[in-house]
């Protein structure tokens, strides 16, 4: 699994989504942005999906795709 381009765009364009991910993983903004660039598997965890859905309004089908 990996996150969709739509989800990546939602994260990168929203400080709220980024900050929710930062808080969920206790990471910096730069780390979250690097995860997006590398399609890091941590972005597909239930913790990340919940944070993205909460802040972006996207549903799970809009966030995840089969790799």
C-alpha positions in Angstrom: 0.0 0.0 0.0 1.0 3.6 -0.5 -0.7 6.9 -0.4 -2.3 8.5 -3.4 -1.1 11.6 -5.2 -4.3 13.3 -4.0 -3.4 12.5 -0.4 0.2 13.8 -0.9 -1.2 17.0 -2.3 -3.6 17.4 0.6 -0.8 16.9 3.1 1.7 19.2 1.4 -0.9 22.0 0.9 -2.2 22.0 4.4 -0.3 23.0 7.5 -3.2 21.5 9.6 -2.8 18.0 8.0 1.0 18.2 8.4 0.7 19.3 12.0 -1.6 16.4 12.8 0.9 14.0 11.4 3.7 15.7 13.2 1.8 15.4 16.5 0.8 11.8 15.8 4.4 10.7 15.2 6.2 13.3 17.3 8.2 14.3 14.2 9.2 17.6 12.6 7.6 19.1 9.5 10.7 18.3 7.5 10.4 14.6 8.5 6.8 14.5 7.4 7.6 16.1 4.1 10.5 13.7 3.5 8.2 10.7 4.2 5.9 12.0 1.5 8.7 12.4 -1.0 9.9 8.9 -0.3 6.5 7.2 -0.1 7.4 6.1 3.4 5.4 3.1 4.7 4.6 5.0 7.9 2.1 7.1 6.0 0.0 4.0 5.4 -0.3 3.1 9.1 -3.6 3.4 10.9 -2.2 6.3 12.9 -1.3 8.3 9.8 -4.5 7.4 7.9 -6.6 8.6 10.9 -4.7 11.9 11.1 -5.0 12.5 7.3 -8.7 11.7 7.3 -9.4 13.9 10.3 -7.7 16.9 8.8 -8.1 16.6 5.1 -11.7 15.3 4.8 -10.4 12.5 2.5 -11.7 9.0 3.1 -9.5 5.9 3.2 -10.2 5.0 -0.4 -8.9 8.5 -1.5 -5.8 8.1 0.7 -4.5 4.5 0.0 -3.8 2.6 -3.2 -2.2 -0.8 -3.9 1.5 -0.4 -4.7 
